[in-house]
Amino acid sequence: MTNPSFDTICRTITVLMVLYTVLWSLLQTFNANPLRQFFKVWAQLLLYYLAFTMPWWALLAIITALSGAWTWWVALLIAGMAFGYFYSTVILPSMLRTYEQRIDLGLERPLRLAVLSNLKVGIFSGKPRHIRRWVDEVNDLDVEAVLITGDWLYYPGADLVGQLMLLKTINKPVYTVMSRTDLVYQSLNLSVQGQPLLEDTLNSALQVLDIKDLSQRCVQSHEVLLCGWQDKEALMMSAQRQSVAAAMTDNEAVAVAQIIPQLKQADRPVIILAAHYDRVYELPKTQPRPLVIAGDGRSGFDGQARPLTMAPIASRHPVLVRHQGLHQHELAQVYVAHGVGMSRWPFRLSYPAIDILSIR
């Protein structure tokens, strides 16, 4: 049996730790300023900050086994689960890796690009320690440019420019595209009068950081045509934000006015930057096929209520849905980046990674 005084100390520490975690996660929820789903964000943050207490729970399980209250196999099982949760939430997200992929696009001069995907700056990812690590790694790479595939945000705080300011120290040109989710956050942050409710929006943050937004635009760079691709839902949201939606009768009208003609008339290899790959079937058929660099796809239904086909890109994992790597599709070569951030659940099952593409 343990000493009664020691048992009281352990109980007191446990109660205080739980109370502190509950209150701290509540304060951080207010800081995230979710205009919707407040209690969902609170629950997510509670799970996140509880991960930092897991070493204590593992130690407590061992102490309980030493006292004879639990059998050793139960204590070791609980300690192992606690360590696993701590590892996947606290340690693994900081273990940044790089993956290199060679791609043939018919270039006369080789082109090397760094790809950052699914930053998800907000309640889990995009902490200063994360962004500093991303920036340091990118600055050390021998690449011509950095591509960010959208999905920038996941319940960010009010001072968005302050959160992202470290990205301004990247010593290479940076290009990005806004995903549908990014546009949703921008819409939620607008009042009825159209003024920002938060201090900053992502659009203004990108301007301050000198990051070029290629959403539905093309630029000529390094002997290629670099374009930013958005799906039709994102196009309509962009149109609504620009107060031109009244002139659009349907999604197709928006798409025609965007980059499709440039893709069809391109006289050089095309690289398309996209947040998601699962709308690759919307691309025009061209020769040679373009290279699509994207974050992961999203399941569900499109605006016409027909299932999104995942057949063009098969999962590379027998159980989990993972599509990272290079895929061949009849309309394009598709490279799915590994990603660096977290959303929905406060843990990762794989290393965060910066992708390095050697394109020839």
KOLMILO-796550 format. One line per 5 residues: number of its first residue (from 0); for each residue x, y, z of C-alpha. Coordinates in nm, 2 decimals. Example, Ala and Ser with C-alpha at 12.3 -4.5 7.8 and 13.67 -1.06 7.14 Angstrom:
<titis>
0> 1.23,-0.45,0.78; 1.37,-0.11,0.71
</titis>
This chain:
<titis>
0> 0.00,0.00,0.00; 0.12,0.35,-0.07; 0.16,0.61,0.20; -0.16,0.81,0.26; 0.02,1.14,0.24
5> 0.17,1.04,-0.10; -0.17,0.92,-0.22; -0.32,1.26,-0.12; -0.05,1.44,-0.31; -0.11,1.24,-0.62
10> -0.48,1.30,-0.61; -0.44,1.67,-0.56; -0.19,1.70,-0.85; -0.43,1.50,-1.07; -0.73,1.72,-0.98
15> -0.54,2.04,-1.03; -0.39,1.93,-1.36; -0.74,1.84,-1.50; -0.89,2.17,-1.38; -0.61,2.37,-1.53
20> -0.64,2.18,-1.86; -1.01,2.24,-1.88; -0.98,2.61,-1.80; -0.68,2.66,-2.03; -0.85,2.49,-2.32
25> -1.16,2.71,-2.26; -0.94,3.03,-2.27; -0.77,2.91,-2.59; -1.11,2.85,-2.74; -1.20,3.22,-2.68
30> -0.86,3.31,-2.83; -0.94,3.10,-3.14; -1.26,3.31,-3.17; -1.48,3.04,-3.34; -1.80,3.21,-3.46
35> -1.96,2.87,-3.49; -1.91,2.54,-3.32; -1.77,2.68,-3.00; -1.81,2.36,-2.79; -1.67,2.15,-3.07
40> -1.35,2.36,-3.07; -1.34,2.35,-2.69; -1.36,1.97,-2.69; -1.08,1.95,-2.96; -0.86,2.18,-2.76
45> -0.93,1.98,-2.44; -0.81,1.66,-2.61; -0.51,1.85,-2.74; -0.39,1.99,-2.41; -0.47,1.67,-2.23
50> -0.20,1.51,-2.44; 0.06,1.71,-2.25; -0.05,1.55,-1.93; -0.01,1.19,-2.06; 0.33,1.14,-1.90
55> 0.17,1.20,-1.56; -0.10,0.95,-1.63; 0.16,0.69,-1.74; 0.36,0.75,-1.42; 0.04,0.73,-1.21
60> -0.04,0.39,-1.37; 0.30,0.26,-1.28; 0.27,0.39,-0.92; -0.07,0.22,-0.89; 0.07,-0.11,-1.01
65> 0.36,-0.08,-0.75; 0.10,-0.03,-0.48; -0.07,-0.36,-0.58; -0.41,-0.19,-0.68; -0.36,-0.28,-1.04
70> -0.20,-0.58,-1.22; 0.11,-0.50,-1.41; -0.04,-0.58,-1.75; -0.32,-0.33,-1.70; -0.08,-0.06,-1.58
75> 0.16,-0.12,-1.87; -0.13,-0.11,-2.12; -0.26,0.23,-1.98; 0.10,0.36,-1.97; 0.16,0.25,-2.33
80> -0.17,0.41,-2.45; -0.08,0.74,-2.27; 0.27,0.74,-2.42; 0.13,0.67,-2.77; -0.12,0.96,-2.74
85> 0.16,1.19,-2.62; 0.39,1.08,-2.90; 0.13,1.13,-3.18; 0.01,1.47,-3.05; 0.33,1.63,-2.91
90> 0.64,1.46,-3.04; 0.55,1.34,-3.39; 0.41,1.67,-3.53; 0.75,1.83,-3.45; 0.95,1.56,-3.63
95> 0.96,1.73,-3.97; 1.09,1.52,-4.27; 1.15,1.58,-4.64; 1.05,1.36,-4.93; 1.20,1.39,-5.27
100> 1.03,1.29,-5.59; 1.15,1.30,-5.95; 0.89,1.39,-6.22; 0.93,1.40,-6.59; 0.76,1.70,-6.75
105> 0.98,1.75,-7.06; 1.17,2.06,-6.93; 1.49,2.17,-7.09; 1.63,2.29,-6.76; 1.56,2.10,-6.43
110> 1.33,2.27,-6.18; 1.33,2.20,-5.81; 1.03,2.30,-5.60; 0.95,2.27,-5.23; 0.58,2.20,-5.14
115> 0.41,2.27,-4.81; 0.06,2.12,-4.78; -0.22,2.15,-4.53; -0.06,2.40,-4.30; -0.39,2.42,-4.09
120> -0.27,2.72,-3.89; -0.49,2.75,-3.59; -0.57,2.55,-3.28; -0.33,2.26,-3.34; -0.08,2.35,-3.61
125> 0.11,2.66,-3.70; 0.25,2.73,-3.36; 0.56,2.95,-3.37; 0.78,2.64,-3.31; 0.62,2.47,-3.61
130> 0.64,2.76,-3.85; 1.00,2.83,-3.74; 1.09,2.47,-3.82; 0.92,2.49,-4.16; 1.09,2.81,-4.25
135> 1.44,2.69,-4.14; 1.40,2.37,-4.34; 1.28,2.55,-4.66; 1.56,2.81,-4.64; 1.82,2.54,-4.63
140> 1.68,2.36,-4.94; 1.82,2.41,-5.29; 1.49,2.49,-5.46; 1.38,2.77,-5.70; 1.04,2.84,-5.53
145> 0.80,2.73,-5.26; 0.45,2.62,-5.33; 0.18,2.61,-5.06; -0.13,2.41,-5.16; -0.40,2.59,-4.97
150> -0.58,2.47,-4.66; -0.41,2.74,-4.46; -0.64,2.77,-4.17; -0.81,2.57,-3.90; -0.99,2.80,-3.65
155> -0.71,3.07,-3.64; -0.70,3.34,-3.39; -0.76,3.71,-3.45; -0.40,3.81,-3.52; -0.35,3.61,-3.83
160> -0.07,3.83,-3.97; 0.11,3.79,-3.64; 0.07,3.42,-3.64; 0.21,3.39,-4.00; 0.48,3.66,-3.98
165> 0.77,3.41,-3.96; 0.68,3.30,-4.31; 0.80,3.64,-4.43; 1.16,3.52,-4.37; 1.15,3.25,-4.64
170> 1.43,3.34,-4.88; 1.26,3.21,-5.19; 0.95,3.31,-5.40; 0.63,3.17,-5.24; 0.32,3.09,-5.44
175> -0.01,2.96,-5.30; -0.38,2.90,-5.38; -0.68,2.94,-5.16; -0.89,2.64,-5.09; -1.26,2.63,-5.04
180> -1.20,2.60,-4.67; -0.99,2.91,-4.66; -1.26,3.10,-4.84; -1.52,2.98,-4.59; -1.31,3.12,-4.30
185> -1.28,3.45,-4.48; -1.66,3.46,-4.53; -1.72,3.37,-4.16; -1.50,3.66,-4.07; -1.71,3.92,-4.24
190> -1.99,4.12,-4.08; -2.31,4.21,-4.26; -2.15,4.53,-4.38; -1.87,4.33,-4.54; -1.61,4.45,-4.29
195> -1.37,4.20,-4.12; -1.47,4.09,-3.78; -1.12,3.97,-3.71; -0.81,4.19,-3.72; -0.69,4.03,-4.04
200> -0.81,3.80,-4.32; -0.60,3.55,-4.50; -0.60,3.76,-4.82; -0.45,4.06,-4.64; -0.21,3.84,-4.46
205> -0.07,3.70,-4.79; -0.02,4.05,-4.91; 0.18,4.15,-4.60; 0.39,3.83,-4.63; 0.47,3.89,-5.00
210> 0.31,3.55,-5.09; 0.17,3.54,-5.44; -0.19,3.41,-5.45; -0.24,3.22,-5.78; -0.60,3.14,-5.72
215> -0.74,3.12,-6.08; -0.44,3.30,-6.22; -0.13,3.19,-6.42; 0.22,3.32,-6.42; 0.52,3.22,-6.64
220> 0.81,3.11,-6.42; 1.12,2.90,-6.49; 1.01,2.79,-6.84; 0.67,2.67,-6.71; 0.32,2.81,-6.68
225> 0.23,2.80,-6.31; -0.14,2.82,-6.24; -0.36,2.81,-5.93; -0.67,2.59,-5.96; -0.99,2.61,-5.76
230> -1.30,2.40,-5.78; -1.64,2.55,-5.88; -1.76,2.59,-5.52; -1.45,2.80,-5.44; -1.50,3.00,-5.76
235> -1.85,3.09,-5.66; -1.74,3.20,-5.32; -1.46,3.41,-5.47; -1.72,3.57,-5.70; -1.95,3.65,-5.41
240> -1.67,3.81,-5.22; -1.60,4.03,-5.52; -1.97,4.12,-5.56; -2.00,3.98,-5.91; -2.20,3.67,-5.83
245> -2.52,3.84,-5.96; -2.38,3.84,-6.31; -2.31,3.46,-6.29; -2.59,3.23,-6.38; -2.41,2.91,-6.28
250> -2.08,2.76,-6.18; -1.98,2.71,-6.55; -2.00,3.08,-6.62; -1.74,3.14,-6.35; -1.51,2.87,-6.47
255> -1.51,2.99,-6.83; -1.39,3.33,-6.72; -1.09,3.18,-6.54; -0.78,2.98,-6.63; -0.92,2.70,-6.86
260> -0.85,2.90,-7.18; -0.50,2.96,-7.07; -0.45,2.59,-7.00; -0.57,2.49,-7.35; -0.35,2.75,-7.52
265> -0.03,2.70,-7.32; 0.28,2.68,-7.53; 0.50,2.54,-7.25; 0.47,2.27,-6.98; 0.20,2.35,-6.72
270> 0.22,2.31,-6.34; -0.11,2.35,-6.16; -0.12,2.42,-5.79; -0.44,2.30,-5.62; -0.57,2.24,-5.26
275> -0.74,1.91,-5.35; -0.69,1.66,-5.62; -1.03,1.50,-5.63; -1.16,1.75,-5.89; -0.90,1.66,-6.14
280> -1.18,1.55,-6.38; -1.27,1.92,-6.43; -0.94,1.99,-6.61; -0.94,2.02,-6.99; -0.78,1.75,-7.19
285> -0.44,1.88,-7.31; -0.12,1.74,-7.45; 0.12,1.72,-7.29; -0.06,1.65,-6.97; -0.01,1.91,-6.69
290> 0.14,1.84,-6.35; -0.11,1.89,-6.07; 0.05,1.95,-5.72; -0.21,1.92,-5.45; -0.29,1.86,-5.09
295> -0.50,1.56,-5.01; -0.86,1.52,-5.14; -1.18,1.54,-4.96; -1.46,1.29,-4.98; -1.83,1.37,-5.01
300> -2.05,1.50,-5.29; -2.01,1.78,-5.54; -2.27,2.05,-5.61; -2.46,1.82,-5.84; -2.52,1.56,-5.56
305> -2.32,1.29,-5.74; -2.04,1.10,-5.56; -1.69,1.23,-5.61; -1.50,0.94,-5.77; -1.19,0.85,-5.59
310> -1.09,0.60,-5.87; -0.84,0.84,-6.04; -0.62,0.81,-5.73; -0.60,0.49,-5.54; -0.50,0.48,-5.17
315> -0.15,0.36,-5.11; -0.24,0.21,-4.77; -0.43,-0.11,-4.71; -0.64,0.03,-4.42; -0.59,0.41,-4.40
320> -0.69,0.65,-4.68; -0.35,0.78,-4.80; -0.27,0.91,-5.14; 0.06,1.08,-5.10; 0.30,1.05,-5.39
325> 0.29,1.06,-5.77; -0.01,0.93,-5.96; -0.09,0.90,-6.33; -0.43,1.02,-6.45; -0.56,1.05,-6.81
330> -0.59,1.43,-6.77; -0.28,1.50,-6.56; 0.01,1.38,-6.35; -0.10,1.43,-5.99; 0.14,1.47,-5.70
335> -0.03,1.46,-5.36; 0.19,1.62,-5.09; 0.24,1.47,-4.75; 0.13,1.78,-4.54; 0.26,1.94,-4.22
340> -0.04,2.03,-4.02; -0.33,1.88,-3.81; -0.70,1.93,-3.81; -1.01,1.77,-3.67; -0.82,1.54,-3.44
345> -0.52,1.67,-3.24; -0.27,1.41,-3.35; -0.08,1.27,-3.65; -0.03,0.91,-3.77; 0.26,1.00,-4.00
350> 0.55,1.24,-4.01; 0.49,1.59,-4.12; 0.69,1.64,-4.44; 0.80,1.90,-4.69; 0.80,1.76,-5.04
355> 1.09,1.83,-5.28; 1.00,1.79,-5.65; 1.28,1.75,-5.90; 1.11,1.82,-6.23; 1.28,1.76,-6.56
</titis>
